[in-house]
Every structure is written in C-alpha cells, then in structure tokens.
Amino acid sequence: MAQNMMGRRARLHDSVQELLKSSEVDAVPELRARLKQWHEKWQSAGTSTQLQEILPPLLEKAKEAGASSLAFYDVYDNKNNFVKTSQWIIGGDGWAYDIGYGGLDHVVASGA
C-alpha cells in the first residue's frame, strides 16, 4: 500500500513537471508558483499538507479557464495525492511470527 502511494505521488511529481512547461497554468495567476513550490518540496509533509488545501481550487479555476492538456488532466485527476501520507502498522509482535518475521521486534529494539 505504501509503495502504491509512493508510485502515484512520483507520477504526480512527473506530471506537475510537465505541466509547468505549459503556458496553460498561467491562466490562474497563483497556480504556477504553487505547483512549483509543491514540485520542489513534494517530499515535505508540512508543505504538501498546506498545499493540499490550496492547489485543488486553483486547478478547478484552470479547468474552467480552458486547461485541457494531458499533463493538466494527469495532475487534475490525481489532485488528492498532493499530500504526503504516513502509513502505520500497529500491533503486537504476534503478527510478526505469523508472517515469518520471528524476533523482528528484537532487531528493531536493538537499533540494528
């Protein structure tokens, strides 16, 4: 699941890079600057969380203004992936034995 999300965000990063080469992001004044900000700091949880609130409405405005390239729709269709998510697995050490990782908690605790 984490690999899937990382792959989707990497593809979004590539699509934003392509979109930034286009002039259609200039139809909405703040869009280019915010996309560039996200592109540069896409691995930052704080920046991506902040921009998750800002970018989708700007993309809506660009769509209304006529943005229609493939790169735009790649970004637009994946606008929910701007935020960097954190995925946690919580449980006792019993699950580790069930899947063949006996003693994993001891390895983690040892700092190795």
C-alpha positions in Angstrom: 0.0 0.0 0.0 2.8 2.4 0.9 4.6 1.5 -2.4 1.5 2.2 -4.4 1.1 5.6 -2.8 4.7 6.5 -3.4 4.4 5.5 -7.0 1.3 7.6 -7.5 2.9 10.6 -5.9 6.1 10.1 -8.1 3.9 10.0 -11.2 2.1 13.2 -10.0 5.5 14.8 -9.5 6.4 14.0 -13.1 3.1 15.3 -14.4 3.5 18.5 -12.5 6.9 18.9 -14.0 5.4 18.5 -17.5 2.5 20.9 -16.7 5.0 23.6 -15.5 6.4 23.6 -19.0 3.0 24.6 -20.3 1.5 28.1 -20.5 -1.9 26.9 -19.5 -1.0 27.2 -15.8 -0.6 30.9 -16.3 -4.4 31.3 -16.8 -4.7 31.3 -13.0 -2.1 33.7 -11.5 -1.1 31.8 -8.4 -1.2 28.3 -9.9 2.4 28.2 -11.4 4.0 29.4 -8.2 2.1 26.9 -6.0 2.8 24.0 -8.4 6.5 24.9 -8.5 6.5 25.1 -4.7 4.9 21.6 -4.4 7.3 20.2 -7.1 10.3 21.4 -5.2 9.2 20.2 -1.8 6.9 17.3 -2.6 8.5 15.1 0.0 7.9 17.6 2.8 4.9 16.5 4.8 4.3 20.1 6.0 4.4 21.8 2.7 2.4 19.1 0.9 -0.3 19.3 3.6 -0.5 23.0 3.3 -0.7 22.9 -0.5 -3.4 20.2 -0.5 -5.8 22.9 0.7 -4.6 25.5 -1.9 -4.0 23.6 -5.1 -7.3 21.8 -5.9 -9.3 25.0 -6.1 -6.6 26.6 -8.3 -6.8 23.6 -10.6 -10.6 23.9 -10.7 -10.2 27.5 -11.9 -7.6 26.5 -14.5 -10.1 23.8 -15.8 -12.8 26.5 -16.0 -10.4 28.7 -17.9 -9.9 26.0 -20.5 -6.8 24.0 -19.4 -7.1 20.7 -21.2 -3.7 19.1 -21.9 -2.9 15.6 -21.0 -0.4 16.8 -18.4 -3.1 19.1 -16.9 -5.6 16.2 -16.6 -2.9 13.9 -15.1 -2.4 16.5 -12.4 -6.1 17.3 -12.1 -7.2 13.7 -11.8 -4.6 13.0 -9.1 -5.1 16.2 -7.1 -5.9 14.2 -4.0 -2.3 12.9 -4.0 -0.6 16.2 -3.3 -0.5 15.4 0.4 2.2 13.1 1.7 0.6 10.4 3.7 2.0 8.5 6.6 1.1 4.8 6.9 1.5 2.9 10.2 1.2 -0.7 11.1 0.2 -1.1 14.8 0.1 -4.3 16.6 1.9 -6.7 19.0 4.7 -9.0 18.0 2.4 -11.9 17.3 1.7 -10.8 13.8 5.4 -10.9 13.0 5.6 -14.6 13.9 2.5 -15.3 11.7 4.2 -13.9 8.6 7.7 -15.4 9.3 9.4 -12.4 10.9 10.0 -14.0 14.3 12.0 -11.7 16.5 11.6 -8.6 14.3 10.8 -6.6 17.4 14.1 -7.6 19.0 16.0 -6.5 15.9 14.2 -3.1 15.8 14.7 -2.6 19.6 18.5 -3.4 19.3 18.9 -0.4 16.9 20.4 -2.6 14.2 
